[in-house]
Amino acid sequence: MEAMKHNWTGMECAGMESKLADMLLDPAAAPAKVRAHVEQCESCQGELAELQATMTLLDAWESPEPSPYFLTRLDARMREERQAEPEGWLARLRDRLAFGPSLHVRPLAAMAMAVVLLVGGGAYLGINDMDQTAATIVQPAVVHDLQTLDNNAQLLDQMEAMSTAPDSGSD
Protein backbone atom coordinates (compact mmCIF):
# COMPACT_ATOMS: atom_id res chain seq x y z
CA MET A 1 0.00 0.00 0.00
CA GLU A 2 2.86 2.39 0.89
CA ALA A 3 4.63 1.74 -2.42
CA MET A 4 1.40 2.36 -4.26
CA LYS A 5 0.86 5.64 -2.44
CA HIS A 6 4.34 6.93 -3.47
CA ASN A 7 4.29 5.65 -7.05
CA TRP A 8 0.70 5.86 -8.23
CA THR A 9 1.33 8.34 -11.09
CA GLY A 10 4.51 6.69 -12.32
CA MET A 11 6.68 9.28 -10.52
CA GLU A 12 8.77 8.60 -7.46
CA CYS A 13 8.84 11.00 -4.54
CA ALA A 14 12.64 11.05 -4.71
CA GLY A 15 12.57 13.15 -7.90
CA MET A 16 10.00 15.63 -6.65
CA GLU A 17 12.23 18.13 -4.77
CA SER A 18 12.91 20.38 -7.75
CA LYS A 19 9.37 20.00 -9.03
CA LEU A 20 8.00 21.06 -5.64
CA ALA A 21 10.10 24.21 -5.71
CA ASP A 22 8.81 25.00 -9.20
CA MET A 23 5.26 24.31 -8.04
CA LEU A 24 5.77 26.63 -5.07
CA LEU A 25 6.89 29.52 -7.28
CA ASP A 26 4.36 29.02 -10.10
CA PRO A 27 1.67 26.40 -9.37
CA ALA A 28 -0.09 26.92 -12.72
CA ALA A 29 3.09 26.09 -14.67
CA ALA A 30 3.58 22.76 -12.90
CA PRO A 31 2.67 19.69 -15.00
CA ALA A 32 -0.65 18.04 -14.24
CA LYS A 33 1.15 14.82 -13.30
CA VAL A 34 3.10 16.65 -10.58
CA ARG A 35 0.01 18.38 -9.21
CA ALA A 36 -1.88 15.09 -9.14
CA HIS A 37 1.01 13.41 -7.33
CA VAL A 38 1.18 16.16 -4.70
CA GLU A 39 -2.58 15.94 -4.14
CA GLN A 40 -2.33 12.20 -3.44
CA CYS A 41 1.04 11.98 -1.62
CA GLU A 42 1.04 13.06 2.02
CA SER A 43 4.83 13.35 2.29
CA CYS A 44 5.02 15.63 -0.76
CA GLN A 45 2.15 17.73 0.65
CA GLY A 46 4.13 18.11 3.88
CA GLU A 47 7.27 19.12 1.94
CA LEU A 48 5.28 21.71 -0.03
CA ALA A 49 3.76 23.08 3.18
CA GLU A 50 7.24 23.40 4.75
CA LEU A 51 8.53 25.21 1.66
CA GLN A 52 5.55 27.60 1.77
CA ALA A 53 6.19 28.30 5.48
CA THR A 54 9.85 29.03 4.74
CA MET A 55 8.94 31.40 1.91
CA THR A 56 6.45 33.18 4.20
CA LEU A 57 9.18 33.67 6.81
CA LEU A 58 11.59 34.96 4.21
CA ASP A 59 9.00 37.43 2.91
CA ALA A 60 8.48 38.79 6.44
CA TRP A 61 12.23 39.15 7.16
CA GLU A 62 13.74 42.61 6.85
CA SER A 63 17.45 43.09 6.51
CA PRO A 64 19.06 45.35 9.10
CA GLU A 65 20.21 48.77 7.97
CA PRO A 66 23.97 49.20 7.93
CA SER A 67 25.53 51.67 10.29
CA PRO A 68 25.94 55.13 8.71
CA TYR A 69 29.59 55.14 9.83
CA PHE A 70 30.44 51.72 8.39
CA LEU A 71 32.22 52.98 5.27
CA THR A 72 34.11 55.63 7.26
CA ARG A 73 35.37 53.03 9.72
CA LEU A 74 36.26 50.65 6.89
CA ASP A 75 38.29 53.35 5.11
CA ALA A 76 40.14 54.20 8.34
CA ARG A 77 40.92 50.52 8.96
CA MET A 78 42.20 50.04 5.43
CA ARG A 79 44.39 53.14 5.77
CA GLU A 80 45.84 51.76 9.03
CA GLU A 81 46.62 48.42 7.38
CA ARG A 82 48.37 50.14 4.45
CA GLN A 83 50.51 52.24 6.78
CA ALA A 84 51.42 49.43 9.20
CA GLU A 85 54.92 47.96 8.84
CA PRO A 86 54.70 44.41 7.48
CA GLU A 87 56.53 41.58 9.22
CA GLY A 88 58.95 40.48 6.46
CA TRP A 89 59.79 40.82 2.79
CA LEU A 90 57.17 38.27 1.77
CA ALA A 91 54.48 40.09 3.73
CA ARG A 92 55.60 43.41 2.19
CA LEU A 93 55.36 41.92 -1.29
CA ARG A 94 51.93 40.47 -0.56
CA ASP A 95 50.70 43.78 0.86
CA ARG A 96 52.12 45.73 -2.08
CA LEU A 97 50.27 43.46 -4.48
CA ALA A 98 47.06 43.51 -2.43
CA PHE A 99 46.87 47.18 -1.44
CA GLY A 100 49.14 48.95 -3.92
CA PRO A 101 48.16 50.28 -7.33
CA SER A 102 47.57 47.50 -9.82
CA LEU A 103 49.17 49.39 -12.71
CA HIS A 104 52.67 48.07 -11.98
CA VAL A 105 51.47 44.47 -11.65
CA ARG A 106 50.05 44.11 -15.15
CA PRO A 107 53.33 44.56 -17.07
CA LEU A 108 55.05 42.12 -14.71
CA ALA A 109 52.30 39.56 -15.19
CA ALA A 110 52.47 39.98 -18.99
CA MET A 111 56.25 39.56 -18.97
CA ALA A 112 56.02 36.46 -16.76
CA MET A 113 53.40 34.96 -19.07
CA ALA A 114 55.60 35.65 -22.13
CA VAL A 115 58.58 33.94 -20.46
CA VAL A 116 56.46 30.93 -19.52
CA LEU A 117 55.14 30.64 -23.08
CA LEU A 118 58.62 30.94 -24.61
CA VAL A 119 60.17 28.38 -22.29
CA GLY A 120 57.23 26.00 -22.64
CA GLY A 121 57.12 26.36 -26.43
CA GLY A 122 60.88 25.86 -26.70
CA ALA A 123 60.73 22.76 -24.54
CA TYR A 124 57.85 21.41 -26.62
CA LEU A 125 59.72 22.00 -29.88
CA GLY A 126 62.89 20.50 -28.44
CA ILE A 127 61.08 17.33 -27.44
CA ASN A 128 59.39 17.01 -30.83
CA ASP A 129 62.63 17.62 -32.75
CA MET A 130 64.44 15.07 -30.60
CA ASP A 131 61.87 12.41 -31.52
CA GLN A 132 62.19 13.18 -35.24
CA THR A 133 66.00 13.13 -35.28
CA ALA A 134 66.05 9.79 -33.44
CA ALA A 135 63.78 8.28 -36.09
CA THR A 136 65.84 9.60 -39.03
CA ILE A 137 69.20 8.04 -38.03
CA VAL A 138 70.27 5.85 -40.96
CA GLN A 139 72.77 3.01 -40.71
CA PRO A 140 75.72 3.16 -43.07
CA ALA A 141 75.63 0.67 -45.95
CA VAL A 142 78.74 -1.16 -44.71
CA VAL A 143 77.10 -1.95 -41.36
CA HIS A 144 73.97 -3.17 -43.12
CA ASP A 145 75.99 -5.42 -45.43
CA LEU A 146 77.95 -6.92 -42.54
CA GLN A 147 74.74 -7.64 -40.63
CA THR A 148 73.25 -9.32 -43.70
CA LEU A 149 76.34 -11.49 -44.16
CA ASP A 150 76.30 -12.44 -40.48
CA ASN A 151 72.63 -13.44 -40.71
CA ASN A 152 73.35 -15.45 -43.86
CA ALA A 153 76.29 -17.22 -42.19
CA GLN A 154 74.11 -18.16 -39.23
CA LEU A 155 71.40 -19.44 -41.57
CA LEU A 156 73.92 -21.53 -43.52
CA ASP A 157 75.31 -23.00 -40.29
CA GLN A 158 71.82 -23.98 -39.17
CA MET A 159 71.01 -25.58 -42.53
CA GLU A 160 74.27 -27.52 -42.52
CA ALA A 161 73.62 -28.74 -38.99
CA MET A 162 70.20 -29.95 -40.05
CA SER A 163 71.47 -31.75 -43.11
CA THR A 164 74.29 -33.54 -41.28
CA ALA A 165 72.27 -34.47 -38.21
CA PRO A 166 71.59 -38.20 -37.97
CA ASP A 167 68.01 -38.98 -38.79
CA SER A 168 66.53 -40.61 -35.70
CA GLY A 169 63.36 -41.79 -37.39
CA SER A 170 65.02 -44.02 -40.06
CA ASP A 171 65.79 -47.01 -37.74
C-alpha positions in Angstrom: 0.0 0.0 0.0 2.9 2.4 0.9 4.6 1.7 -2.4 1.4 2.4 -4.3 0.9 5.6 -2.4 4.3 6.9 -3.5 4.3 5.7 -7.0 0.7 5.9 -8.2 1.3 8.3 -11.1 4.5 6.7 -12.3 6.7 9.3 -10.5 8.8 8.6 -7.5 8.8 11.0 -4.5 12.6 11.0 -4.7 12.6 13.1 -7.9 10.0 15.6 -6.6 12.2 18.1 -4.8 12.9 20.4 -7.7 9.4 20.0 -9.0 8.0 21.1 -5.6 10.1 24.2 -5.7 8.8 25.0 -9.2 5.3 24.3 -8.0 5.8 26.6 -5.1 6.9 29.5 -7.3 4.4 29.0 -10.1 1.7 26.4 -9.4 -0.1 26.9 -12.7 3.1 26.1 -14.7 3.6 22.8 -12.9 2.7 19.7 -15.0 -0.6 18.0 -14.2 1.1 14.8 -13.3 3.1 16.6 -10.6 0.0 18.4 -9.2 -1.9 15.1 -9.1 1.0 13.4 -7.3 1.2 16.2 -4.7 -2.6 15.9 -4.1 -2.3 12.2 -3.4 1.0 12.0 -1.6 1.0 13.1 2.0 4.8 13.4 2.3 5.0 15.6 -0.8 2.2 17.7 0.6 4.1 18.1 3.9 7.3 19.1 1.9 5.3 21.7 0.0 3.8 23.1 3.2 7.2 23.4 4.7 8.5 25.2 1.7 5.6 27.6 1.8 6.2 28.3 5.5 9.9 29.0 4.7 8.9 31.4 1.9 6.5 33.2 4.2 9.2 33.7 6.8 11.6 35.0 4.2 9.0 37.4 2.9 8.5 38.8 6.4 12.2 39.1 7.2 13.7 42.6 6.9 17.4 43.1 6.5 19.1 45.3 9.1 20.2 48.8 8.0 24.0 49.2 7.9 25.5 51.7 10.3 25.9 55.1 8.7 29.6 55.1 9.8 30.4 51.7 8.4 32.2 53.0 5.3 34.1 55.6 7.3 35.4 53.0 9.7 36.3 50.6 6.9 38.3 53.3 5.1 40.1 54.2 8.3 40.9 50.5 9.0 42.2 50.0 5.4 44.4 53.1 5.8 45.8 51.8 9.0 46.6 48.4 7.4 48.4 50.1 4.5 50.5 52.2 6.8 51.4 49.4 9.2 54.9 48.0 8.8 54.7 44.4 7.5 56.5 41.6 9.2 58.9 40.5 6.5 59.8 40.8 2.8 57.2 38.3 1.8 54.5 40.1 3.7 55.6 43.4 2.2 55.4 41.9 -1.3 51.9 40.5 -0.6 50.7 43.8 0.9 52.1 45.7 -2.1 50.3 43.5 -4.5 47.1 43.5 -2.4 46.9 47.2 -1.4 49.1 49.0 -3.9 48.2 50.3 -7.3 47.6 47.5 -9.8 49.2 49.4 -12.7 52.7 48.1 -12.0 51.5 44.5 -11.7 50.1 44.1 -15.2 53.3 44.6 -17.1 55.1 42.1 -14.7 52.3 39.6 -15.2 52.5 40.0 -19.0 56.2 39.6 -19.0 56.0 36.5 -16.8 53.4 35.0 -19.1 55.6 35.6 -22.1 58.6 33.9 -20.5 56.5 30.9 -19.5 55.1 30.6 -23.1 58.6 30.9 -24.6 60.2 28.4 -22.3 57.2 26.0 -22.6 57.1 26.4 -26.4 60.9 25.9 -26.7 60.7 22.8 -24.5 57.9 21.4 -26.6 59.7 22.0 -29.9 62.9 20.5 -28.4 61.1 17.3 -27.4 59.4 17.0 -30.8 62.6 17.6 -32.7 64.4 15.1 -30.6 61.9 12.4 -31.5 62.2 13.2 -35.2 66.0 13.1 -35.3 66.1 9.8 -33.4 63.8 8.3 -36.1 65.8 9.6 -39.0 69.2 8.0 -38.0 70.3 5.9 -41.0 72.8 3.0 -40.7 75.7 3.2 -43.1 75.6 0.7 -46.0 78.7 -1.2 -44.7 77.1 -1.9 -41.4 74.0 -3.2 -43.1 76.0 -5.4 -45.4 78.0 -6.9 -42.5 74.7 -7.6 -40.6 73.2 -9.3 -43.7 76.3 -11.5 -44.2 76.3 -12.4 -40.5 72.6 -13.4 -40.7 73.3 -15.4 -43.9 76.3 -17.2 -42.2 74.1 -18.2 -39.2 71.4 -19.4 -41.6 73.9 -21.5 -43.5 75.3 -23.0 -40.3 71.8 -24.0 -39.2 71.0 -25.6 -42.5 74.3 -27.5 -42.5 73.6 -28.7 -39.0 70.2 -30.0 -40.1 71.5 -31.8 -43.1 74.3 -33.5 -41.3 72.3 -34.5 -38.2 71.6 -38.2 -38.0 68.0 -39.0 -38.8 66.5 -40.6 -35.7 63.4 -41.8 -37.4 65.0 -44.0 -40.1 65.8 -47.0 -37.7 
